Amino acid sequence: MLGKWAKVILLTALLSGLCASVQAFTTVGANDAAPAPSAAPASAPAASAAAPATDFSLPPENSQPPVRVALLLPLRSSVFGAAADAVRTGFLTASERKKDNLVITIIETGDSAQEALNAYNDASGKYDIIVGPLSRSAVTALVQSAAVRKPTIALAQPDLPDTADQRLPRQMIMMGLSIEEEARQVAAWVEHEKTPGKIFAISTNIAWQRRAVKAFVQQARQQGMAVENLELSVPNNALSATGLAQLGQRIQAEKPALLFVALDAAQTIQLRSAIGNEIALYGTSQLNPLTLASATAAVNAAANNAAASAATGTPPAPDNRLPELDGVRLVDMPWQLQADNAAVMAYPRSVANADVKPNADLERLYALGIDAFRVANEIAQRRSGFDIDGVTGQINVNMAAGATYFQRKETQAVYQDGIAVPVANQR
């Protein structure tokens, strides 16, 4: 499963539009023959002052044939199809802005992790860079297969046991959107801001929430903080009233410094209504269900409603802001928070059908596609270490050392007037 994006993968509506052509772009099925590879040698040239040493299997710098990129996505999947389409659209949108001698081929697969692994094995003999797979199960299968022989940009995090050797393939970048990494970033954030006292980490039994709490608790304890994780039941798709009452009693008795809430926005609103607004809440991007466009529209609509209400004496019309979350802190990507960010302004927003409700998780996957292309393009230029001011966050990649390093730092935000906005002093 996509983990953090559990709600996304259940969608059946696909985003449309923005599928513009690229310099060279084809689509093949997982079992179709791929375009014939170029005659360029597969090994990298010797290092020079202009090109850092790298073992990437890319064509030589002075060769004319383009770098061949395979985008491996489960576009035929009934479960992952909408997510895959969002990533593809973002990837192709970014490729239109900057084409540096790349040929892009899209390889379509279905639901099966084995099908994705078979498609990867076939593509690794025909392409220079592979972007994908997208599902956690497929990335896990790939990591465990020891089949990575080309620079590979995985679009999800693998599910590996805690006891497993965490060494990942030398040429594999894990750049999938990670709820666990967000939780660790929140832990680092609260270390600088918390008052003395214990932290309660709150979740339900939903898989992504348990993963987020586990990551937060581990990171916080490594930093010397005292954390206790508490799990609430969800009868009838709502937080248990009994559980909330018990939590409120514990908060009153133990006075925790803050709560880390591995919950979605609706659950956190219910939590706040039960325990009040006095205690500080921190959480992940799942606290922000609004797209940047819908948040901007809500602010503008609120201003217009207020003016109309004042003129007519009628109550203002409702909008989709979430004032119940004012003061709640979270991390999210620039694509969701910063309309004036230079990287965000460089790319068009995704375009959905008029009858499709804007979806924040699909917007995040569209942004992932944009940054995945940008990382692939850097690798194609033989850069083994680089930084990107990404639409998903500040990205740092280093593939020149003994093990591949990838880091994404997201934006810290706080709810004000019902929408999430970046905090003034980013830590």
Summary of the structure (lengths in Angstrom):
residues: 427
radius of gyration: 22.7
end to end distance: 31.5
largest distance: 75.9
contacts: 1441
relative contact order: 0.14
helix: 37%
strand: 18%
